[in-house]
């Protein structure tokens, strides 16, 4: 009886792809040298490992502040909107299916602390930029591992 193996290329776990059951340390070698925030984002996206949550939240919040300064965003003081959006982006990275639902904007609005009109007029585009940056970190980590594999370093 022949078993046919099928792979869903869009949902493959890159840590599992590079791992070898005889040498479990290989995934660690593949990630050695990448920035910590890339690694934390990568582990959250693929392994749902939240051990690097605080570091990643701080890094993403810092990036959001720099983005706000660069683009001239007016951010209300005392409401921590950028920090809330950083947290929301991390939660969406961990559980993307929850945020794909039609009514997920309500969850985003409640998390960020603004009204529906404000969300769609102003904060949604800003949030998508922040989430896009976080997603880019995951992709950069994945490419980092792939390059090491192609070079034969793993």
C-alpha positions as CSV (number, residue, x, y, z in Angstrom):
1,X,0.0,0.0,0.0
2,X,1.6,3.3,-1.1
3,X,0.9,6.4,0.9
4,X,0.8,9.6,-1.0
5,X,2.2,12.5,0.9
6,X,0.7,15.9,0.2
7,X,1.9,19.2,1.5
8,X,0.1,22.5,1.8
9,X,3.0,24.8,0.8
10,X,1.3,27.9,2.2
11,X,1.0,26.3,5.7
12,X,4.2,24.5,5.9
13,X,6.1,25.0,9.2
14,X,9.6,26.1,8.2
15,X,11.0,25.0,11.6
16,X,9.7,21.5,10.8
17,X,11.0,21.6,7.2
18,X,14.6,22.3,8.4
19,X,14.4,19.9,11.3
20,X,15.8,16.5,11.3
21,X,14.6,14.0,14.0
22,X,18.1,12.7,14.4
23,X,19.5,16.2,15.0
24,X,16.9,18.3,16.9
25,X,19.4,21.2,17.3
26,X,19.3,22.0,13.6
27,X,16.4,24.6,13.8
28,X,18.4,26.4,16.4
29,X,21.4,26.6,14.1
30,X,19.2,27.9,11.3
31,X,18.0,30.8,13.5
32,X,21.3,31.7,15.0
33,X,22.3,35.2,14.0
34,X,18.9,36.6,13.2
35,X,17.6,39.6,15.1
36,X,15.7,38.7,18.2
37,X,12.4,40.4,17.1
38,X,12.4,38.4,13.9
39,X,13.0,35.2,15.8
40,X,10.2,36.0,18.3
41,X,7.7,36.9,15.5
42,X,8.7,33.8,13.6
43,X,8.2,31.5,16.6
44,X,4.8,33.1,17.4
45,X,3.6,32.7,13.8
46,X,4.7,29.2,13.3
47,X,4.9,27.5,16.7
48,X,2.5,29.7,18.7
49,X,5.4,30.2,21.2
50,X,4.7,33.3,23.2
51,X,7.8,33.3,25.3
52,X,9.2,36.3,23.4
53,X,5.9,38.3,23.7
54,X,7.2,41.1,25.9
55,X,10.3,41.7,23.8
56,X,8.3,41.6,20.6
57,X,5.6,44.0,22.0
58,X,8.2,46.5,23.0
59,X,10.0,46.3,19.7
60,X,6.8,46.6,17.7
61,X,5.6,49.5,19.8
62,X,8.9,51.3,19.3
63,X,8.6,50.7,15.6
64,X,5.1,52.1,15.7
65,X,6.2,55.2,17.5
66,X,9.0,55.8,14.9
67,X,6.4,55.2,12.1
68,X,4.0,57.7,13.7
69,X,6.8,60.3,13.9
70,X,7.9,59.7,10.3
71,X,4.4,59.9,8.9
72,X,3.2,62.8,11.2
73,X,0.4,60.8,12.8
74,X,-1.4,62.7,15.6
75,X,-1.8,60.2,18.4
76,X,-3.9,61.0,21.5
77,X,-1.8,61.1,24.6
78,X,-2.6,58.9,27.6
79,X,-4.5,56.3,25.5
80,X,-1.6,54.2,24.4
81,X,-3.1,53.6,21.0
82,X,0.2,52.6,19.4
83,X,0.9,50.1,22.1
84,X,-2.6,48.7,21.9
85,X,-2.2,48.3,18.1
86,X,1.2,46.5,18.6
87,X,-0.5,44.1,21.0
88,X,-3.4,43.6,18.6
89,X,-1.0,42.9,15.7
90,X,0.8,40.2,17.8
91,X,-2.5,38.6,18.8
92,X,-3.5,38.6,15.1
93,X,-0.2,37.0,14.2
94,X,-0.8,34.2,16.8
95,X,-4.4,33.6,15.8
96,X,-5.1,34.9,12.3
97,X,-8.3,32.9,11.8
98,X,-10.0,34.9,14.6
99,X,-9.3,38.2,12.7
100,X,-10.4,37.0,9.3
101,X,-14.1,37.0,10.3
102,X,-16.4,39.6,8.8
103,X,-17.2,41.2,12.2
104,X,-13.6,41.2,13.4
105,X,-13.4,45.0,13.1
106,X,-15.5,45.1,16.3
107,X,-12.7,43.3,18.2
108,X,-10.1,45.6,16.7
109,X,-12.1,48.7,17.7
110,X,-12.6,47.4,21.2
111,X,-8.9,46.6,21.6
112,X,-7.6,49.9,20.2
113,X,-10.2,51.9,22.1
114,X,-11.7,54.0,19.4
115,X,-15.1,54.3,17.7
116,X,-16.2,52.6,14.4
117,X,-16.0,55.8,12.4
118,X,-12.5,56.6,13.8
119,X,-11.3,53.1,13.1
120,X,-12.3,53.0,9.4
121,X,-11.4,56.7,8.8
122,X,-8.0,56.8,10.5
123,X,-6.8,53.9,12.6
124,X,-7.3,50.9,10.3
125,X,-4.8,52.1,7.7
126,X,-2.2,52.8,10.5
127,X,-2.8,49.4,12.1
128,X,-2.4,47.7,8.8
129,X,1.0,49.4,8.4
130,X,2.0,48.1,11.9
131,X,0.7,44.6,11.2
132,X,2.5,44.6,7.8
133,X,5.8,45.4,9.5
134,X,5.3,42.6,12.0
135,X,4.4,40.2,9.1
136,X,7.5,41.4,7.3
137,X,9.6,40.4,10.3
138,X,8.2,36.9,10.0
139,X,9.0,36.7,6.3
140,X,12.5,38.0,6.9
141,X,13.1,35.3,9.4
142,X,11.8,32.7,7.0
143,X,14.2,34.0,4.3
144,X,17.1,34.1,6.7
145,X,16.6,30.4,7.3
146,X,16.1,29.6,3.6
147,X,19.4,31.4,2.7
148,X,21.2,29.4,5.4
149,X,19.7,26.2,3.9
150,X,20.7,27.1,0.4
151,X,24.2,27.9,1.5
152,X,24.4,24.6,3.2
153,X,25.0,26.1,6.6
154,X,22.2,24.0,8.1
